[in-house]
Amino acid sequence: MKFLTSTGRKNCLLNLVLALQVLPISRLLPSKGGNINLFGDLLALNLAVNSGNFDIQYIIPLLKAVLNDQADKVIWDKAYAAVTASTAFTVVAKPTTPPPSGPSLASSF
């Protein structure tokens, strides 16, 4: 499956994740991560895709399942797989400046 631009592909996948988030079942299904429910996992996935810290190839199976009108169980299984991949492969930004090594001079006043 090809998209015209990387921005178009990203927007399509963001729309898909948002569409799954608004479904009430996303708040009833359990989390596979450290969130309360799947809604929270999808939120984290959405943030990862939006920030560019995630390989969108992990969401393509979910998109294909939706486009092929597969059974709900298949779609939610693919959603769980995408969420699991998002937590395994997201890149955490590292601070660019080191933390202060000693007490602030202002604290001595």
Helices and strands as residue ranges (DSSP letters): H 6-22, G 24-27, H 38-51, G 56-58, H 60-67, H 72-89, G 105-108
